[in-house]
Amino acid sequence: MVKLQLVGAVVTFALWVYCLVNVIGTPDGKARNLPKVAWLLLVLFFPLVGSIAWLVAGRPQTRAATGPATAFPEYERPGRAAAADPAKDEAFLRDVRARAEEQRRRYEQEKRRRQQQEPEQEQPS
């Protein structure tokens, strides 16, 4: 019986710490149903009930709960750099392809050179 009470106390403490950190880390104005300070006091003074209440009714809603998420949210970021000159974009891509081809060519040459050296090293003098 004592072990069960100890487990319950540890679980309650862990839940309390998690919720306390979560309340503190929530931006002002994002908590639901009560102001952030009220949630903080509720969780502080009533660890089990306050923590459960925070998880059920206080935490900010996640993006999935507020509506569909776009596949690429970075495209919605204000100030995102967008392509302005298609000719410069094509030139950049051409340079990237040329560098990649040069690296591939050097890699193949190095691979052939190593393969040629391996048989020479295997033959005893």
Secondary structure, DSSP 8 states (H G I E B T S, - for coil): -HHHHHHHHHHHHHHHHHHHHHHHHS-TT-SSSS-HHHHHHHHHHSHHHHHHHIIIIIS---HHHHS---S-GGGGSTT------HHHHHHHHHHHHHHHHHHHHHHHHHHHHHHHHHHHHHS--
